[in-house]
């Protein structure tokens, strides 16, 4: 007796086997956001529940609740909708809308008057937070308080700022890491985040300089003072856009490459980001302008 050999093109019952080709995720060229959906999810540091990050029209980020809620149950000031991947702060006329996670977070006090349906969702998230804590899958973040510097942490006025302030595109932005550690957010061919830094040696370099800590429009004035800023304003527009989109030179020249993570820039506010204001240039003597 010889065992029956089944053709690889058919199932055990003789039906044809159809193999669907893999479809890689792509971002349309007309999309205002290059971020893949896989890079927009996260978890709240205060309650551990899932949140979705979206860019607003002013390129700032907002954390929204993953599920839609009925518009009639959400206050008008808390209604958001998505258009082409951009979060817009009002309803779109439909019966459903998105809501900021800050309104539902059980570890926060709601900033708007909520109804019974919103409170029911908050209770569900509180129960889920308690289950995550009991299972050891989540540890609440400690209360934000200024911690004393340790031996492993540089002092507040160190030569290597923990978060660099960069001036580009007629504005100042606060990075999420030191200048040399700002990493490309693009997706590689192996569907991993690019490990290359944004600060490349073979590209036009900016310059560390001392600039007045003047406020931007709509901000309160601060006492006159100078702060260390990595100035990119004299670079070509394309190079400043490469920094703003947080891409390495290779992925900046690849328009079809999508982003696998959110860019870590924040609009610099001298009142909110006072701890990141440094009065001395990195790796230089005071009052000396130097390159990175």
VENGITA-V263731 format. One line per field, one symbol per residue. phi: phi as a letter, one per 30 degrees, with the letter a starting at -180 (. if undefined). burial: b if it has 16 or more other C-alpha atoms within 10 Angstrom, else e. A space follows every 50 residues. Layout:
BEGIN
phi: ???
burial: ???
END
This chain:
BEGIN
phi: .cddccdddbddcjddcccdddcddbcdddddccddddcccabddcbidd bccbdcdciccbccddcdbdddcceddcdbbcbhicdcdadciddbacbd dddcddcbcedbdccddddddddddddddddddddidabeddedbdcddc dccdddcddcddbdcbcahiacbcdcaeedcdcdcdcddcicdddddddc dcbecdbdbcbddddddicddcedacbdbddcdddeeddddddddhbded dddcdddcccbddddbddbdddcddcdccbddhbdeicdbdd
burial: eeeeeeeeeeeeeeeeeeeeeeeeeebeeeeebbbbbebbbeebebbbbb bbbbbeeeeebebbbbeebebeebeeebbbbbeebbbbbbbeeeebbbbb bbbbbbbeeeeeeeeeebeeebeebbeebeebeeeeebeeeeeeeeeeee eeeeeebebbbbbbbbbbbeebbbbbbebebbbbbbbeeeeebbebbbbe eeeebbbbbbeebbbeeeeeeeeeebbbbbbbbeeeeebbebbbbbbbbe bbeeeebbbbbbbbbbbbbbeeeeebbbbbbbeeeeeeebee
END
